[in-house]
Amino acid sequence: MTSPTKHFFDIDLQHGVLPVSKAASSLASMIRRSAQNQRPVVITQKGKPTAVLLSIELFDTLRARVAGAGKPAAEPQEG
């Protein structure tokens, strides 16, 4: 089984970067593509990246990793 984050930071530069005008008219297909490919889609405004669309699975994985990274390490037991 592949890790849900295998392609987490891999962006398909040919199909995974869209201007906001195109994103607005094809949101449903972008959501399907992101979920199927398990890759984020970068949305641009005036040629600059401004947002990222990703599947809920990747979002949940990212959120769990961030939450886990914020936990303090266990303090050593005195003996």
N, C-alpha and C positions, 0 to 999 in steps of 0.2 A: 504494500500500500504506500502511495506517495505522500509525503508530508504536505499538509495544506499550505505551507509557506514555501514550497519548492521554487515557485516562480514569483514569490511575493514582490520582489523588487525588479523582476524582469518585465520590461515594458516593450511591447511590440511597436517599434517606432513607425512602422508602415500603417498599422491598423489601430494602434492603441493610443494615438494622440489625435484629438479632434478639437476644432474650434467650437466655442460655446454655441454658435448659431446652428451647426450641424448636430451637436449633442442634444439641443433642445428638440429638434425634429426627429431624433432617432433614439430617444432615451430607452425605450423598451428593448430594442435590439442591443444597445450597449450593455444593459444590465444582463441580458442573456449571455452575451459574449464574455463578459467579465467572469460570470459564474462558471460557464463551461470551460474556459481556458485557465481559470484560477490565476488571472493576471489583472492588475489594475489598468484602468483607462485614464489617461491624463487629458484634462480639458483645458484648453487655452483661451485666453482673451487677448486680443490684439497681439497675437503671436507669442505670448508669454504663458507658461504653465501657471494655472491658478487654482485648480482643483483636481481631485483624484476620485474616481468611482471604483469601488471594489466590492466584491461579493461579501455577503454577510458573514460567511465562514472565515474569510481572511480578516475582516474587521474584528470578529470575536477573538480570533487567534492573536491579533495585534494587541487588542485591549487586555487580554489575559497576560500577555508577555509584559506589557507596561505595568500592570498591577503587580505582577510577580517581582518585577525589578525594583519596585518601591518598598518591598518588605525588608525590614532590617534583619541582618544576620543574627542567628541565635547566639546569645551570650554564653561563653564557656562556663561550665559548672565548676564551682569551687569545691575542693574535696578535702 
